[in-house]
Amino acid sequence: NSEEVKNFDKLLEYTDLVMLDIKQINPDKHKSLTGKSNEKVLVFAKYLDAKNVPVWIRHVIVPSITDNEEDLLELGKFIGKLHNVKALDVIPYHTLGVHKYKDLGIPYRLENVPPANKEMAAEAKSTIIKGLKQSRI
């Protein structure tokens, strides 16, 4: 709504950089992973681009969940259409926080998912960059 947009605009006047996590570009897989649509995140990314607010995109590689080559290419194509991206971090998923969920009695949705490694993240980043370049041709 227009009141939210006014509030965002006011906040963005004082914002030098937005670190934006895009967990999954595929809408169905995003909803399965997070329980929510990715629409607001993607609309916000486009809004930041229109406002020329610098963005640092972050994507976590979770084995068998966010590492699909087609999805990574699509993520790259989406990022390639933005003109305000200053950095791209592709981060390997780790299990260091699993015990916190157990201590709090909260079910951990990624139970039994193995951690990713730096090589997996580097390979995924290369695929994302390939998609980014495809979108700019």
C-alpha positions as a printed Julia matrix, in Angstrom:
137×3 Matrix{Float64}:
  0.0     0.0     0.0
  1.05    3.62   -0.42
  1.79    4.11    3.29
  4.24    1.19    3.25
  5.9     2.6     0.13
  6.29    6.0     1.84
  7.87    4.31    4.85
 10.24    2.3     2.64
 11.21    5.42    0.71
 11.95    7.27    3.92
 14.1     4.39    5.18
 15.9     4.09    1.84
 16.97    7.75    2.06
 19.37    6.61    4.83
 20.33    3.26    3.32
 23.73    2.79    1.69
 23.37   -0.91    0.91
 20.71   -3.6     1.18
 21.8    -7.19    1.77
 19.05   -9.22    0.15
 18.7   -12.99    0.55
 17.07  -14.77   -2.36
 16.55  -18.23   -0.96
 15.04  -19.79   -4.09
 14.06  -18.25   -7.44
 11.52  -20.97   -8.27
  8.22  -19.89   -6.65
  6.98  -23.4    -5.86
 10.31  -24.52   -4.41
 10.57  -21.27   -2.42
  7.16  -21.87   -0.88
  8.11  -25.47   -0.07
 11.36  -24.33    1.55
 10.1   -21.32    3.51
  6.33  -21.69    3.66
  6.0   -18.31    1.91
  5.96  -16.92   -1.61
  9.1   -15.3    -3.01
  7.03  -12.64   -4.77
  7.63   -9.88   -2.2
 11.39  -10.47   -2.21
 11.59  -10.29   -5.99
  9.31   -7.23   -6.19
 11.45   -5.56   -3.51
 14.62   -6.33   -5.5
 13.08   -4.65   -8.56
 11.93   -1.71   -6.44
 15.46   -1.23   -5.09
 16.74   -1.32   -8.67
 14.24    1.35   -9.72
 15.35    3.5    -6.77
 19.02    2.78   -7.58
 19.72    1.53   -4.07
 22.85   -0.66   -4.05
 22.16   -4.34   -3.34
 24.28   -7.24   -2.2
 22.56  -10.49   -3.21
 23.05  -13.53   -1.0
 22.08  -17.11   -1.85
 22.68  -20.13    0.36
 23.46  -23.44   -1.33
 21.51  -26.2     0.38
 22.24  -29.62   -1.16
 19.29  -30.98   -3.16
 17.17  -27.92   -2.27
 18.76  -24.75   -3.71
 21.48  -26.17   -5.93
 19.48  -27.14   -9.04
 21.33  -25.91  -12.14
 18.18  -24.65  -13.89
 17.13  -22.67  -10.82
 20.62  -21.2   -10.45
 20.58  -20.1   -14.1
 17.15  -18.49  -13.56
 18.45  -16.72  -10.47
 21.35  -15.39  -12.53
 18.98  -14.2   -15.26
 16.91  -12.37  -12.66
 19.98  -10.75  -11.1
 21.29   -9.82  -14.54
 18.26   -7.62  -15.15
 19.05   -5.55  -12.06
 21.43   -2.61  -12.42
 22.1    -1.98   -8.74
 23.82   -5.23   -7.73
 27.19   -4.53   -6.14
 28.02   -8.04   -4.93
 26.88  -11.65   -5.05
 27.57  -14.04   -2.19
 26.89  -17.73   -2.64
 27.19  -19.31    0.77
 27.45  -23.0     1.64
 24.71  -24.23    3.97
 25.99  -25.37    7.37
 24.41  -27.16   10.31
 25.98  -25.12   13.13
 22.63  -23.81   14.37
 20.71  -27.09   14.44
 21.22  -27.5    18.2
 19.59  -24.11   18.85
 16.35  -25.37   17.35
 16.51  -28.52   19.46
 17.21  -26.49   22.61
 14.16  -24.33   21.85
 11.97  -27.31   20.97
 11.4   -26.01   17.45
 11.33  -28.53   14.6
 14.28  -28.04   12.25
 12.97  -28.19    8.67
 16.32  -29.18    7.18
 16.92  -32.15    9.48
 19.28  -34.67    7.86
 20.31  -32.28    5.07
 24.1   -32.45    4.78
 26.16  -29.26    4.83
 27.48  -27.87    1.57
 31.13  -27.07    0.98
 33.01  -24.16   -0.57
 33.44  -26.01   -3.85
 29.67  -26.5    -4.18
 29.14  -22.8    -3.5
 31.8   -21.79   -6.04
 30.27  -24.04   -8.69
 26.8   -22.64   -7.98
 28.13  -19.08   -8.2
 29.63  -19.86  -11.6
 26.24  -21.12  -12.79
 24.48  -18.02  -11.45
 27.01  -15.78  -13.22
 26.46  -17.77  -16.44
 22.72  -16.98  -16.19
 23.49  -13.35  -15.39
 25.64  -13.05  -18.51
 22.93  -14.73  -20.62
 20.4   -12.11  -19.52
 22.71   -9.26  -20.51
 23.42  -10.44  -24.06
